[in-house]
Amino acid sequence: MREYEVMYIIKPGLEEDNYNQIIEKFNALVQTNGGEIIKVEPWGKRRLAYEIEKLREGYYVLMRINGAPELPKELERNFKIDDQIMRYLVIRVGE
């Protein structure tokens, strides 16, 4: 299993419960695909460096996970499908 760091930005304007539901959805996706969650850090709303889709803020979430090499591809596929995700980045730790 390899260690990955995942950062994703959720669109602002949702209620706190909705943010938690989205975070839980991606946590469950990792576990369903045989991954292990090391830690999840919701950073909250932060100002973006530049405008994305005419939005100036986003809700940042940082996640560290262990998983097979196929897990990042599955995560990225689901990030692309979800309309609430503005941006995402998955990198392998330790290279």
N, C-alpha and C positions, 0 to 999 in steps of 0.2 A: 504494500500500500504506500502511496505517495502522499505527501502533505501539500495542500493547496491553500492559498489565501484568495478569498472571494470578496470583492467589493461591489455592491450594487446601490443604485440611487432610485428611490421610489418617488413618484410624483407627489408634490405637496398638496395640501388642501383636504386630506383625508382625516378622519377621526383616529384617535390613538388605537382603538380596537381594530380598525382596518389595517393599520400598519402591523400590528401584532399578528393578524391573520395571514398577511402576506409573508412575514418572516417565518411563521410556523409552516406555511405551505412549502417554502424552500428547504426548511429544516427536515420536513417529512420526506421531501424528494431525495435529499442526500441519504437518509436512512433507508429508504425504500430501495435505492440502488446500491446498497451494501457499503455505504460510506459511514464514517464516524465523525461526529461533530466535536471538535476540540473546544471551541468557544464561539459565541455570537455576541457582538458588540453593536447594539443600535446606537449610533452617534447622534441621532436626532436631525432636526432641520438645520441646514447650513446653506450659506450663500454659495452659489456656483461661480466658478471662475469666468464663465461666459454663458450667455443665454442659450437654453436648449428648449426648443418648441415654445418660445416666448415666455419661458419660466425662468425666474432668477434664483429660486431656492429648490432644494431637494432634501429628501429624508435619506440619510446615509446609513448603510448597514455593512459592517465588516464581519466576515465569517472565516474561521480557520477550520479546515476539514482534512481528514485522511480518506483516501479512496483509490479505487482502481483508475487506470488511465482513461477509461471511457466516461467516468463521472463528470469531468469538466465539459465534455461535449454535450452531455445530456442536460446539464445545468444551463449552458449557453443556449441550447435549443428552447428550453422553457422560458428563459429570460426574454428571448426574442418574441415569443408568443404572447407573453403577458403585457397588456397595454399599460399597466401601472408602473412598469420598470422603464426609467429614462435611459440609464447607462449601466454597464456592468463591466467587470474585469476579473478574469480568473488567471492567477499565476501560480506556478509551481515554486514552492519554497525550497531553498537549499541548493539552487543551481548557480 
